[in-house]
Amino acid sequence: MPVQAHFRIAPYREGMNLSLQQLRGFVAVAEERHFGRAAARLNMTQPPLTRQIQALERALDVVLFERTGRGARITAAGRVFLDHCHRVLALLDAAPTATRRAAEGRTGTLRLAFTAIGAYAILADVLDLVKRHLPDVTVELTELVSPDQFAALSELRIDLGLVRPPIPEGYASLLVHSEDLVLAVPSGHPLAHDDADAPVALTDVADDYIGYSPEGSRYLHDICAAMIGVDRYAVSQLTSQVPTMLALVRAGLGCALIPRSIMTMGVHGVRYRELAPADAHSVTLHACWSPDSPNPALQRLVDVLSQERSGGGCEIGHMRR
């Protein structure tokens, strides 16, 4: 005749309330294996502690301890409950410190946007500052042209942008980078084989220039157009993406003025020449943010950027030769 096993399923108790005092009392008894020693550890008498454990067992509908003449032995169910109590109490103990660190901007998330050209100039330097000064802050990166960054800042979709001027009213900003423009020429161009160390005058360039699109790169477009004359742009070859611009230079379709940091791309078939002092011009990059941002990590990064700039006496990632 088969043996029938009978199992008792404890009812689910919706809204069960377990107090922090009960959890700490249970952990003390489990670790001391004795109600008297646990009570002394908690600076209380034994009867209230015993009642706490009894109330906890009734609430859970399990036996947590087997009472022995010498103390208390935890049950299998009690060991499982102890593991959870350790995790809960550890989280509770860490919560105040974690909360203060978040309020101080030492933890959290920074949403950082940058332009494609700005990425070559300064992005690595900014990320290095975050790593050194805000090691527990997570950075989310987004590539956007400057106008789109201003829109994202106004809607608080990003915290900090690395943008080109002009900076619209209503934003806070800090100059973080300045670098000279250099001339990119095709490797087969006469200027690529002339005295490579001698500066080049813009008047020496007889070819059309490949220009920046006024829609995507207004700042660089206006500067370069003023330097060389907008009528010298190869109008059919306007672009806001530097890799595309250098591909056009490599194809022999013209020369281009680019920020010095772009030279690190090392594009095969393109040579770079310094500009004569009379033609030299620098371009700038700014850290920009909304004063309405509620992110404490943002203000901490702004403080780091300000200190880095003032302490070093120059812009971050300075690229002047």
Disulfide bonds with the S-S distance in Angstrom:
none
